[in-house]
Structure formats: structure tokens, C-alpha cells
Amino acid sequence: MAPMIGIVDDNEAVRQSISSLVRSAGYESVMFATGLAFLDALETRSIDCAIVDFHMPELSGLELQRRLREMNRPIPIILVTASPDEVRERAYEYGVVTVLGKPFRDEALLAAIRVALDPAGQENA
């Protein structure tokens, strides 16, 4: 069974675009418009990795990562943001696997997913 990639972004076009990309690479995907919807879904579904927008209403990408830690749900997070340099250090402190600046190259996102899904790769990232 292919790994399930959660896509959390308040922009539907971005969610659709990322979903198409990850599916073309052989992964499954599930999309969420908010971090709260993502957290709610974890009660009934298994997600192997999440691509999360930094700037979202209700719950930022970093706040989502913090809540996952509090819930003891170690889901690797790839944080995407228009201002990666401003949040990179804080994101890594929160446990984010990778921070990608928007716009990002498809190859960069797919490489980040491979690292996130490989526990040994996370330790070397």
C-alpha cells in the first residue's frame, strides 16, 4: 500500500496541485483546508507524512506541529511557506522535517517526501 500524504493548505488550488503531484509519484493523498480538520481526521485515518502550509487561519503550520507533539503523534511534517528564512529555525525546533519556500520545485517537494518517509533520512537531514 502506498504511503498516505496529508496536504494541509487553506488554498484549494494549492491543495489540488500538490495532490496531483504526489499521486503522480505513486503516493496516496488526502486534503484538508485547515489544521483542525487534519487533527480531527487523525482519529480515524493513518497519515504517513503531511505537507503543511505555514500561514493558515485558526492554526498555523507550527501550531499544528506543536499539537501533534503534544498528542504524541510523530507524523513527519514538510512545512511550506512564502518566507522560509523567517520560520526555518523555529520550525526545526518544533520538529518539522523540512521547510520549503513557495514557490517550490516539484522535485524538491518529492525529495522532501522521500526524506520524511525514511526514518534514517530524517536523522541525516
N, C-alpha and C positions, 0 to 999 in steps of 0.2 A: 504494500500500500504506500502511495506517495505521501511525503510529509505535508501536513496542513499548515499553510501560511495565513496568518491573520493580517488583514490590511485595515488599519485604523486611520481614517482621514475624514475630515468634515467636508471635503470636496468630492462630489460623486464622480466627476470626470477623472480625477486623480486615482480614486479607488478602482475604477473600471480599467484604466490604463495599466496600473500595477498588476491587477488581477490577470489581465490578458498576458502580460509579460511572464508572470510566474507560472501560469498554466502552460504557456508555450515551452517553458523549460522543464515541464513534467511534474510540477508540483500541483497540489490542490490549493484552493484559496477560499477564504470566507471573508466578507467585507463588513465593516462596522463604521457608522457615521460618527460615533462618539466612543470615548474611552469607557464610559459607564456601560454602554451596550456590550463592549468587548468583555468587561468584567462579568457582567450577567451571563454571558454565553459560556463562560468557563465552568459554570455549574453543570452543564450538560454536554460539553464538547471538549475534545482534546485539540490543542493547538501547539504545534512544534516550534514555531517561530512567529514573531509579529513585526510587521513594518508599521511604524507609528509616526504620525506627524507630530512635530513639537508643539505648534500653535493650534489648539483646538478649544472650543468653548467647553465649559464645565470642568474639564480635566485635561491638563497639558500632558504631553508625552512623558515628561519626567515624573509628574504626579502619578501617572498610570504605572510607571516602573516602580515607584515607591510603594504603591498599593500592592503590586504583585509580590514584592519582597515581604511585606507585612503578612500577606496571605500564604507565604511560603510556597509560591508558585513560580519556580525558576524557568520562566519562558524567555528565551533569548529575544532581545529587542534590538531592532535596527531603527534608529531614530533618524527621521528626515526633516530637514529644516532649511529655510532660506538663509539663516545666519549660523552656520555650523561653528565658526570660530568662537562665537559668543557663548555657546552652550556645551561645547565639547568636553571641557574639563569636568563640569558639573555632571554631565551625562555619564561619563565613565565612573564617577564617584557613586552614582545611583545604580551602576551595574549594567548600563547599556553596552551591548557588544560592539556596535559600530554607529558612527554618526556620518550621515551623507548629506552633503549640501544639495539644495534644489537649485537648478535642475541637476539631475544626476544622470550618468550614462547607464543604459540598460545593463551593460557588462559589469559595472561597479556594483549595482544592486544584486545581481545574480551571484557575484563573488562574495558579497557580504552575507547572503543567504547560506551559501555553502559553508562559510566560516561559522555562522551562527548554529548551523545544524551539526557541526563537528565539534564535540566537546574538547578534543585535543587542540583543534584550531583556535578555540576561544582563549585557551590559556596562552597561546602564542601570539594572539592579535595585539 
